[in-house]
Amino acid sequence: MTTAKTLHWAFSVPVGIVISIFGLIGNVLSVMVWRRILKKNFGRNRSTALYMVALSIADMSLLFFFLTHDSLPNLFKSLKSTMSFCNYFAYIGFPFFFLSIVASIWLLVCVSVNRFILVNFPIKAKVYCSAARAYLGMGLTVACCFAINLPHFFNYSPKPANGNTTTCLTPSDYGKSSGSINYEFWVHCIFLVLAPWASIAFCNAGIIYALQKRTKKLAKKFSKSKGDSEHDKQMTRMLLTVTFTFLVLLAWQCITQCFYMLKYDNMKGPRWDAVDQSFAVAKLGVVINSSINFILYSCSGSVFRKELFAMFGKEVGIKYKSNSSTNTGTKLTNESFTGSDTKL
């Protein structure tokens, strides 16, 4: 058990803090870059960039609440005995951390569904993947996530510390009930995590199948130059890289959490210690997933990378020109961006 506690501390404090700070910086840069892409108004479809901005904001929220409700109390043990922190943990830090996890997951589902429609139904995508529909989708997603996450606001009951207690934070009657356990396992673990995992996997498979089947046709229809065709492929690779990375990291965390929830039944002794140690490592997968997208965007997304360089005043050989009909050389035009947005 000592090993599990050590792992929890290590991945919450030194490792978790470093990754979270790096992730916060990366997500801030991601929002800035995607907003620049939106302002340039490339093409008629802006849904992809809008969803990516929302995803980065959700990831920033996740990392912030991880730092404040998990890393800080493990770094400064005395915080757990203060009523101000216990109230923050019970009513803000703990529930909003899980809300951020669920929102981040389901916004990525929105990105995948958006891509799936654009690839498989390019004509209908003009209606179903419009900016207005994207705003509506994001609003409904966050609202539904908040509603489903409401039980987490009742898990803990802050009480004044007395005697030799080291914390004023105790599980509420609901938090100790079987209803809370069933909610965590069946609703949060199975529905809110496993269902989106399956949805994203299905959408990715559909995107890859459609692209393999129609690569030449789409290249001729949406791109007039070899450079634009290559650019479209890089943009497609970027979103597939992001979603596949999510699938790997979430599968690792989800499986471990499911076993972790079974501790109330028959997980005892060495078996429970092994699960607890695995969970200490697996929970870091959520933090890594919310911190790594900036690297994935930069490495596999040509539009993102070039706009990032342009933001810092570096010349990258591509001139972005909105509302232009020029398609010469490697210039990114409205038509070519529309093509990439439809293919992704």
C-alpha positions in Angstrom: 0.0 0.0 0.0 2.9 2.3 0.7 4.0 1.9 -2.9 0.6 2.9 -4.2 0.6 6.0 -1.9 4.1 6.9 -3.2 2.9 6.5 -6.8 -0.2 8.6 -6.2 2.0 11.4 -4.7 4.6 11.2 -7.5 2.1 11.4 -10.3 0.1 14.1 -8.5 2.9 16.4 -7.5 6.2 16.4 -9.4 5.1 14.6 -12.5 1.5 15.9 -12.5 2.4 19.5 -11.9 5.1 19.6 -14.6 2.8 18.0 -17.2 -0.2 20.2 -16.2 1.8 23.4 -16.5 3.2 22.5 -19.8 -0.3 21.4 -20.9 -1.9 24.8 -19.8 0.7 26.7 -21.8 0.2 24.4 -24.9 -3.6 24.8 -24.7 -3.4 28.6 -24.4 -1.3 28.6 -27.5 -3.7 26.2 -29.2 -6.6 28.5 -28.5 -4.7 31.5 -29.9 -3.7 29.6 -33.1 -7.2 28.2 -33.8 -8.7 31.7 -33.2 -6.3 33.1 -35.8 -7.4 30.5 -38.2 -11.0 31.4 -37.5 -10.4 35.1 -38.0 -8.9 34.5 -41.4 -12.2 32.9 -42.3 -10.9 30.2 -44.7 -13.6 28.6 -46.6 -17.3 28.2 -45.7 -16.9 25.7 -43.0 -15.5 26.8 -39.6 -16.8 24.0 -37.4 -13.5 22.2 -37.0 -11.6 25.2 -35.6 -14.6 26.1 -33.4 -14.6 22.6 -31.8 -10.9 22.6 -31.4 -11.1 25.9 -29.5 -13.7 24.5 -27.2 -11.7 21.3 -26.7 -8.6 23.3 -25.7 -10.7 25.3 -23.2 -12.1 22.1 -21.7 -8.6 20.7 -21.4 -7.3 23.8 -19.7 -10.2 23.6 -17.2 -9.3 19.9 -16.5 -5.7 20.7 -15.9 -6.5 23.7 -13.7 -8.8 21.6 -11.4 -6.4 18.7 -11.4 -3.7 21.1 -10.0 -6.0 22.7 -7.4 -7.9 19.7 -6.1 -5.3 17.0 -6.5 -1.7 18.3 -6.8 -1.9 21.2 -4.3 -3.3 19.2 -1.3 -0.8 16.4 -1.9 2.0 19.0 -2.0 0.7 21.0 1.0 -0.9 18.5 3.4 -2.1 21.2 5.8 -4.6 22.4 3.1 -6.8 19.4 3.9 -7.5 20.6 7.4 -8.7 24.1 6.4 -12.5 24.7 5.9 -11.9 27.0 2.9 -10.1 24.3 0.9 -12.6 21.6 2.0 -15.4 23.7 0.7 -13.6 24.4 -2.5 -12.8 20.7 -2.9 -16.4 19.5 -2.2 -18.3 22.1 -4.2 -15.9 23.3 -6.9 -12.7 21.4 -7.4 -13.9 17.8 -7.3 -17.2 18.2 -9.3 -15.7 20.6 -11.8 -12.7 18.3 -12.4 -15.0 15.5 -13.4 -17.2 17.9 -15.4 -14.1 18.9 -17.3 -13.2 15.3 -18.0 -16.6 14.5 -19.3 -16.8 17.7 -21.4 -13.4 17.1 -22.9 -14.3 13.6 -23.8 -17.6 14.4 -25.4 -16.3 17.5 -27.2 -13.8 15.2 -28.9 -16.8 13.0 -29.8 -18.3 16.1 -31.4 -15.0 16.6 -33.4 -15.1 13.0 -34.6 -18.7 13.1 -35.6 -18.2 16.4 -37.3 -15.2 14.8 -39.3 -17.3 11.7 -40.1 -20.1 13.8 -41.6 -17.7 16.0 -43.6 -16.0 13.0 -45.1 -19.0 10.7 -45.7 -21.7 13.3 -46.5 -19.9 16.4 -47.9 -23.1 17.9 -49.4 -25.1 17.6 -46.2 -22.1 18.8 -44.3 -22.8 22.4 -45.5 -25.9 22.3 -43.3 -25.1 19.9 -40.5 -21.5 21.2 -39.9 -22.1 24.9 -40.1 -20.8 27.3 -37.5 -24.2 27.8 -36.0 -24.7 24.0 -35.6 -21.2 23.9 -34.0 -22.1 26.5 -31.4 -25.4 24.7 -30.7 -23.6 21.3 -30.4 -21.0 22.7 -28.0 -23.7 24.4 -25.9 -25.8 21.3 -25.7 -22.8 19.0 -25.0 -21.6 21.1 -22.1 -25.1 21.5 -20.7 -25.7 17.8 -20.8 -22.4 17.0 -19.2 -23.2 19.4 -16.4 -26.6 17.8 -15.8 -25.2 14.3 -15.8 -22.3 15.3 -13.5 -24.6 16.8 -10.8 -24.2 13.9 -8.4 -20.5 14.8 -8.0 -21.6 18.0 -6.2 -23.0 15.9 -3.4 -20.1 13.4 -2.8 -18.4 15.3 0.1 -19.6 17.1 3.1 -17.1 19.6 4.6 -17.1 19.5 8.4 -14.9 21.4 10.9 -11.8 19.5 11.9 -11.6 18.5 15.6 -9.3 16.5 17.7 -6.6 14.7 15.8 -8.3 14.7 12.4 -6.1 15.7 9.5 -8.9 16.7 7.2 -12.3 18.4 7.4 -13.4 16.6 4.2 -15.6 13.5 4.7 -17.8 11.6 2.3 -21.5 12.6 2.5 -24.3 10.2 3.2 -24.8 10.0 -0.6 -21.0 9.6 -1.2 -21.0 6.5 1.1 -24.2 5.0 -0.4 -24.5 2.3 -3.0 -26.2 4.8 -5.3 -23.0 6.8 -5.5 -21.0 3.6 -6.2 -23.4 2.5 -8.9 -23.4 6.0 -10.4 -19.6 6.1 -10.6 -19.4 2.6 -12.2 -22.3 2.5 -14.5 -23.0 6.1 -15.4 -19.5 7.7 -15.2 -17.2 4.8 -16.0 -19.4 2.9 -18.5 -21.6 5.5 -20.2 -19.7 8.7 -19.9 -16.3 7.1 -20.7 -16.8 3.8 -22.6 -19.6 5.0 -24.8 -17.7 8.0 -26.3 -14.6 5.7 -26.7 -16.7 3.4 -28.9 -18.2 6.4 -30.7 -14.8 7.9 -31.5 -13.4 4.5 -32.6 -16.4 4.0 -34.9 -16.0 7.5 -36.5 -12.3 7.0 -37.0 -12.8 3.7 -38.7 -15.4 5.3 -41.0 -13.1 8.2 -41.8 -10.2 6.0 -42.6 -12.4 3.7 -44.8 -13.9 6.6 -46.7 -10.5 8.3 -47.2 -8.9 5.1 -48.5 -11.8 4.5 -50.9 -12.1 8.1 -52.2 -8.7 9.6 -51.9 -8.2 10.2 -55.6 -11.7 11.5 -56.1 -11.6 13.9 -53.2 -8.1 15.2 -54.3 -9.4 16.0 -57.8 -12.6 17.6 -56.5 -11.3 19.7 -53.7 -7.7 20.5 -54.6 -6.2 22.1 -57.7 -2.5 21.7 -56.8 -0.3 19.0 -55.6 0.7 21.1 -52.6 -2.9 21.5 -51.6 -3.5 17.8 -51.8 -0.5 17.1 -49.5 -1.7 19.8 -47.2 -5.1 18.1 -46.9 -3.5 14.8 -46.1 -1.5 16.4 -43.3 -4.6 18.0 -41.8 -6.5 14.7 -41.9 -3.5 13.0 -40.2 -3.6 15.6 -37.5 -7.1 14.9 -36.3 -6.7 11.2 -36.6 -3.5 11.4 -34.6 -5.3 13.3 -31.8 -8.3 11.0 -31.6 -6.2 7.8 -31.8 -4.0 9.1 -29.0 -7.1 9.7 -27.0 -8.4 6.2 -27.6 -5.1 4.7 -26.3 -4.9 6.8 -23.2 -8.6 6.6 -22.3 -8.7 2.8 -22.8 -5.8 2.5 -20.3 -7.5 4.8 -17.7 -11.0 3.4 -18.2 -10.1 -0.3 -17.7 -8.1 0.5 -14.6 -10.9 2.7 -13.2 -13.5 0.0 -13.7 -11.4 -2.4 -11.6 -10.8 0.4 -9.1 -14.5 0.8 -8.6 -14.8 -2.9 -7.7 -12.8 -2.4 -4.5 -16.2 -2.2 -2.7 -16.9 -5.8 -3.6 -14.2 -8.5 -3.6 -10.9 -6.6 -4.3 -8.8 -7.1 -1.1 -5.2 -7.5 -0.2 -2.5 -7.8 -2.8 -5.0 -7.7 -5.7 -6.3 -4.4 -4.5 -2.8 -3.0 -4.0 -2.0 -3.9 -7.6 -5.1 -2.2 -8.9 -4.4 0.9 -6.7 -0.9 1.2 -8.1 -2.2 0.8 -11.6 -4.8 3.5 -11.0 -2.2 5.9 -9.7 -0.4 5.6 -13.1 -3.5 5.4 -15.2 -5.1 8.6 -13.9 -2.1 10.4 -15.3 -3.3 9.3 -18.7 -6.2 11.8 -18.4 -3.7 14.6 -17.6 -1.4 13.6 -20.5 -4.3 13.5 -22.9 -5.3 17.0 -22.0 -1.7 18.3 -22.3 -0.4 16.6 -25.4 -2.7 18.0 -28.1 -0.6 21.0 -28.7 2.3 18.7 -29.6 0.1 16.6 -31.8 -1.3 19.7 -33.6 2.2 21.0 -34.2 3.7 17.7 -35.4 1.0 16.5 -37.7 -1.1 19.6 -38.7 0.3 21.8 -41.4 -2.3 24.5 -41.0 -1.8 24.7 -37.3 2.0 24.6 -37.5 2.3 27.3 -40.2 -0.2 29.6 -38.4 1.8 29.0 -35.1 5.0 30.2 -36.8 3.2 33.1 -38.4 1.9 34.1 -34.9 5.5 34.5 -33.8 6.4 36.4 -37.0 8.3 33.6 -38.7 8.0 33.2 -42.5 7.0 29.7 -43.5 6.5 30.0 -47.2 2.8 30.1 -47.3 0.7 33.2 -47.6 -2.8 33.0 -46.2 -5.3 35.0 -48.1 -9.0 35.1 -47.2 -11.7 35.4 -49.7 -9.3 34.8 -52.6 -9.7 32.8 -55.7 -6.0 32.2 -56.3 -4.8 28.6 -56.2 -1.2 29.0 -57.3 1.8 27.1 -55.9 1.4 26.5 -52.1 -0.9 29.4 -51.4 -3.7 28.3 -49.1 -7.0 29.6 -50.5 -10.6 29.4 -49.5 -11.3 26.6 -51.8 -8.3 24.5 -50.7 -9.2 25.0 -47.0 -12.8 24.1 -47.7 -11.4 20.9 -49.2 -9.3 20.1 -46.2 -12.2 20.9 -43.9 -14.4 18.5 -45.8 -11.9 15.7 -46.0 -10.9 15.7 -42.4 
